[in-house]
């Protein structure tokens, strides 16, 4: 029985050995193919690294930012109208908020009246100067008249003295009566008094002239070198008038930049103070990217190098072209509100990241607008020669 079945068993064993050999061969071929694929990937990776020399550095720790504009009024008052709402696109100069201008109009009217009054006052000062000049001339004439009277009084006094002396000489011989001598003495005394009065008149006229000249000088100090428009009082009044006009214009709050309105915090009827934040305008057309690269990635990064960026908002289909503008003055942890303190015994080194500012193309931003805070992936070509120092 065993001899009869022996060829059959041998054949079965042969077939089984042949199947094992085929499986081993297939398994070996699969391992060879897998190993070849791994080797090919390694070769491609090494070849790419050799070809590029590590020229591209990439991070997905990047976010859109912009220099937002805080809209604040420069004058206080009650809000009459709010012309915009959140998410609305505005242009520079568009009206955002209107503040009640009643007080500003009253202040403007008062400033206009003060300006007109100052002009009239200055013109009056010029006219007063002319009048004071005439007074000085009049006092000069008074002095000359009084000096002439002094001369006449001196002559009269000299004549009376001579007449008195002659009569006193004749009185001793009895040639002149006592009455004539007494009359001569009275005439001499009268002439001497007239001279003193005339001299006092001259002094008084000179004092009056000095007073008039002092008033003329004081008046001239107010107007010398100026006219009715350049006088300091008029200029001060005009400055107050210009300020009142400016305050009136500031009751209309306009957009300082092009952008999108966000965080509107003002309502009609609300009373606002100067400097209070009414809303924020984000200039999306001037957005940029702050990419936080690891410190070890920045060895060959320089300002001016080109950057390719993609946004999670648009996906890989939209690529933004940018350039490196510069580097932050410190790492994120160093500039934090509470910087990390590493002076501890269990300190562990943590790789730091430095923000890199990347400028974007305005034309691309116009075609594909971004909003601040959106995530970006940035890839810098570090081998491009920018010529930056």
C-alpha positions in Angstrom: 0.0 0.0 0.0 2.8 2.4 0.9 4.6 1.4 -2.3 1.5 2.1 -4.4 1.0 5.6 -2.9 4.6 6.6 -2.9 4.7 8.3 -6.3 1.6 10.3 -5.5 2.9 11.5 -2.3 6.2 12.5 -3.9 4.3 14.4 -6.6 2.3 16.3 -3.9 5.5 17.1 -2.0 7.1 18.4 -5.2 4.1 20.6 -5.9 4.2 22.0 -2.4 7.9 22.7 -2.6 7.4 24.4 -6.0 4.7 26.7 -4.5 6.9 27.6 -1.6 9.6 28.5 -4.0 7.3 30.7 -6.0 6.0 32.5 -2.9 9.5 33.1 -1.7 10.4 34.5 -5.1 7.4 36.7 -5.1 8.1 37.9 -1.6 11.7 38.6 -2.5 10.6 40.5 -5.6 8.2 42.6 -3.5 10.9 43.4 -1.0 13.2 44.4 -3.8 10.6 46.6 -5.3 9.8 48.3 -2.0 13.5 48.7 -1.3 14.0 50.2 -4.7 11.1 52.6 -4.2 12.5 53.7 -0.8 15.9 54.1 -2.4 14.5 56.1 -5.3 12.6 58.4 -2.9 15.8 58.9 -0.9 17.8 59.6 -4.0 15.2 62.1 -5.2 15.1 63.8 -1.8 18.9 64.0 -1.6 19.1 65.2 -5.1 16.5 67.9 -4.5 18.4 69.0 -1.4 21.6 68.9 -3.3 20.2 70.9 -6.2 18.4 73.5 -4.1 21.1 73.7 -1.4 18.4 74.4 1.2 17.4 77.6 -0.6 13.8 77.5 0.4 12.6 77.9 4.0 8.9 77.6 4.9 6.6 78.2 7.8 2.8 78.0 8.2 3.1 80.2 11.4 2.3 83.3 9.4 -0.7 85.7 9.6 -2.1 88.7 7.7 -1.7 92.0 9.5 -2.3 95.7 8.7 -1.8 99.1 10.3 -5.4 99.7 11.3 -6.8 103.3 11.7 -8.6 104.2 14.9 -11.3 106.7 14.0 -11.5 109.4 16.8 -13.3 112.8 16.7 -11.2 115.9 17.3 -14.2 117.7 18.9 -16.9 116.5 21.3 -20.6 116.7 20.9 -23.8 114.7 20.3 -23.8 112.4 17.3 -26.4 113.4 14.7 -25.8 110.7 12.1 -23.7 107.6 11.5 -23.2 106.9 7.8 -21.5 103.5 7.9 -21.8 100.1 9.4 -19.5 97.2 10.1 -18.0 95.4 7.0 -18.7 98.4 4.8 -16.0 99.4 2.4 -15.1 103.1 2.6 -12.7 105.4 0.7 -10.5 108.1 2.2 -12.6 111.2 2.8 -16.0 109.5 3.0 -18.3 110.8 5.7 -18.4 108.4 8.7 -20.1 110.4 11.6 -21.8 113.8 11.9 -21.7 115.6 15.2 -24.1 118.3 16.2 -22.5 121.6 15.1 -24.7 124.1 16.9 -22.0 125.1 19.5 -19.4 125.2 16.8 -21.5 127.6 14.6 -22.0 129.9 17.6 -18.3 129.9 18.4 -17.6 130.7 14.7 -19.9 133.7 14.8 -18.3 135.0 17.9 -14.8 134.6 16.4 -15.9 136.4 13.2 -17.2 139.3 15.4 -13.9 139.4 17.4 -11.9 139.5 14.2 -13.9 142.4 12.8 -13.6 144.3 16.1 -9.9 143.7 16.2 -9.6 145.2 12.7 -11.6 148.3 13.7 -9.5 148.7 16.8 -6.3 148.6 14.9 -7.6 151.1 12.3 -8.6 153.3 15.3 -5.1 153.0 16.7 -3.6 154.2 13.4 -6.0 157.2 13.4 -5.0 157.9 17.0 -1.4 158.0 16.0 -2.1 160.7 13.4 -4.0 162.7 16.1 -1.2 162.4 18.6 1.2 163.6 15.9 -0.9 166.7 15.4 -0.9 167.2 19.2 2.9 167.1 19.3 3.0 169.8 16.5 0.5 171.9 18.4 2.6 171.6 21.6 5.7 172.7 19.6 3.8 175.8 18.5 2.8 176.5 22.1 6.4 176.3 23.1 7.5 178.7 20.4 4.7 181.2 21.4 5.6 181.0 25.1 9.3 181.5 24.3 8.3 184.6 22.4 6.4 185.8 25.4 9.4 185.1 27.6 11.5 187.3 25.2 8.9 190.1 25.3 8.7 189.8 29.1 12.5 190.0 29.4 12.6 193.1 27.3 9.8 194.7 29.4 11.7 193.7 32.6 14.9 195.3 31.3 13.1 198.5 30.3 11.4 198.7 33.7 14.8 198.1 35.4 16.4 200.9 33.5 13.5 203.2 34.2 13.6 202.4 37.9 17.3 202.9 38.1 17.1 206.4 36.4 14.3 207.5 38.7 16.1 206.3 41.8 19.2 208.3 40.7 17.1 211.5 40.2 15.1 211.0 43.4 18.1 211.9 45.6 18.2 215.4 44.0 14.5 215.8 44.3 14.0 215.9 40.6 11.5 212.9 40.7 8.5 212.8 42.9 7.9 210.0 45.3 4.8 209.0 43.3 6.8 208.5 40.1 9.4 206.5 41.9 6.7 204.3 43.3 5.1 203.8 39.9 8.5 202.8 38.4 9.1 200.3 41.2 5.6 198.8 40.6 6.3 198.6 36.8 9.5 196.7 37.5 7.9 194.2 39.8 5.1 193.7 37.3 7.5 193.1 34.5 9.5 190.6 36.6 6.2 188.7 37.4 5.3 188.7 33.7 8.7 187.2 32.9 8.3 184.4 35.5 4.8 183.7 34.2 6.1 183.5 30.7 8.9 181.1 31.7 6.4 178.9 33.6 4.3 178.9 30.4 7.3 177.6 28.4 7.9 174.8 31.0 4.2 173.9 30.9 4.2 173.8 27.1 7.3 171.6 27.1 5.7 169.2 29.6 2.6 169.0 27.4 4.8 168.3 24.4 6.6 165.5 26.3 3.3 163.9 27.3 2.0 164.1 23.7 5.3 162.5 22.5 5.0 159.7 25.1 1.5 158.9 24.0 2.5 159.0 20.4 5.4 156.6 21.1 3.2 154.2 23.0 0.7 154.3 20.2 3.4 153.8 17.6 4.7 150.7 19.5 1.3 149.1 18.8 1.3 149.7 15.0 4.9 150.3 13.8 5.8 147.9 11.0 2.3 146.5 10.7 -1.0 147.3 8.9 -4.6 146.5 9.5 -4.1 142.9 8.5 -0.6 142.1 10.0 -1.1 143.7 13.4 -0.6 141.1 16.2 -4.1 141.7 17.6 -5.7 141.1 14.2 -3.5 138.0 13.6 -4.6 136.6 17.0 -8.2 137.2 16.2 -7.8 135.6 12.8 -6.1 132.6 14.4 -9.2 132.2 16.7 -11.4 132.6 13.7 -9.5 129.9 11.8 -9.7 127.6 14.8 -13.5 128.1 15.0 -13.8 127.2 11.3 -11.6 124.2 11.8 -13.7 123.1 14.8 -16.9 123.4 12.7 -15.4 121.3 9.9 -14.3 118.7 12.5 -17.9 118.0 13.4 -18.0 115.9 10.2 -15.7 112.9 10.8 -14.3 111.4 7.6 -12.4 108.2 6.8 -8.6 108.7 7.1 -7.8 105.8 4.8 -9.3 103.4 2.3 -10.5 100.2 4.0 -13.2 98.2 5.7 -15.2 99.5 8.7 -14.9 97.2 11.8 -15.7 97.5 15.5 -18.2 100.4 15.1 -18.9 101.6 18.6 -21.0 104.8 18.1 -24.8 105.3 17.8 -27.0 108.2 16.9 -27.7 110.4 19.9 -24.6 109.3 21.8 -22.5 112.1 23.2 -18.9 111.5 22.4 -15.7 113.2 23.7 -12.7 114.3 21.7 -10.4 111.3 21.3 -13.0 108.6 21.9 -12.7 105.6 19.6 -15.8 105.5 17.3 -14.7 102.7 15.0 -11.8 101.0 13.3 -10.9 101.0 9.6 -8.8 98.2 8.3 -6.8 99.1 5.2 -7.0 95.7 3.5 -5.3 97.1 0.4 -2.2 97.7 2.5 -2.1 94.4 4.3 1.2 92.6 4.9 2.2 89.3 6.5 4.1 88.6 9.7 5.8 85.2 9.3 7.3 83.7 12.5 10.3 81.7 11.4 12.5 79.6 13.7 15.7 81.3 14.6 17.8 78.6 12.8 15.9 79.2 9.6 17.0 82.9 9.3 20.7 82.4 8.7 20.5 83.3 5.0 17.3 85.5 5.0 17.8 89.1 3.9 15.5 92.0 3.1 14.3 92.0 -0.5 14.2 88.3 -1.0 11.1 87.0 -2.8 8.4 85.1 -1.0 5.6 82.8 -2.2 2.6 82.7 0.1 -0.7 80.8 0.1 -3.7 81.4 2.2 -6.1 79.0 3.9 -8.8 81.2 2.6 -8.1 80.6 -1.1 -6.1 77.4 -0.9 -3.2 76.3 -3.1 -4.8 77.6 -6.3 -4.0 81.2 -5.4 -0.4 82.1 -4.8 0.7 85.6 -3.5 4.1 87.1 -4.4 5.8 89.0 -1.7 9.2 90.2 -0.6 11.0 90.3 2.8 10.8 93.9 4.2 12.7 93.4 7.5 12.9 91.6 10.9 11.2 92.4 14.2 13.4 93.9 16.9 12.8 90.9 19.2 11.2 87.5 19.4 7.6 87.0 20.2 8.4 85.7 23.7 10.8 88.6 24.4 8.2 91.2 23.4 5.3 89.5 25.3 3.5 91.4 28.0 5.1 89.0 30.5 8.4 87.8 29.1 9.6 84.3 29.9 12.1 84.0 32.7 14.6 81.2 32.1 16.8 81.7 35.2 15.6 78.4 36.7 17.3 75.1 37.5 15.0 73.0 35.3 15.3 75.3 32.3 14.8 73.6 28.9 15.8 75.3 25.7 12.9 76.3 23.4 13.5 77.2 19.8 12.5 80.8 19.4 10.6 82.4 16.5 11.4 85.8 15.1 8.6 87.7 13.1 9.6 88.6 9.6 7.7 91.3 7.8 6.6 90.4 4.2 5.1 93.0 1.9 2.4 91.9 -0.5 1.6 93.0 -4.1 -1.3 95.5 -4.0 -2.6 94.3 -7.4 -2.8 90.7 -6.0 -4.5 92.0 -2.9 -7.1 93.8 -5.0 -7.8 90.6 -7.0 -7.9 88.4 -3.9 -8.5 90.5 -0.8 -7.2 89.3 2.6 -8.3 90.1 6.1 -6.1 90.6 9.1 -5.6 87.5 11.2 -5.9 85.0 8.4 -3.4 82.2 8.3 -0.7 82.0 5.6 2.0 79.7 4.5 5.2 81.5 3.5 8.2 80.2 1.5 11.3 82.4 1.2 13.8 81.9 -1.7 17.0 82.6 0.2 19.3 82.1 -2.8 18.0 85.1 -4.8 20.5 87.9 -4.8 18.7 91.0 -3.7 21.6 93.4 -3.4 20.4 94.4 0.1 23.1 95.2 2.6 
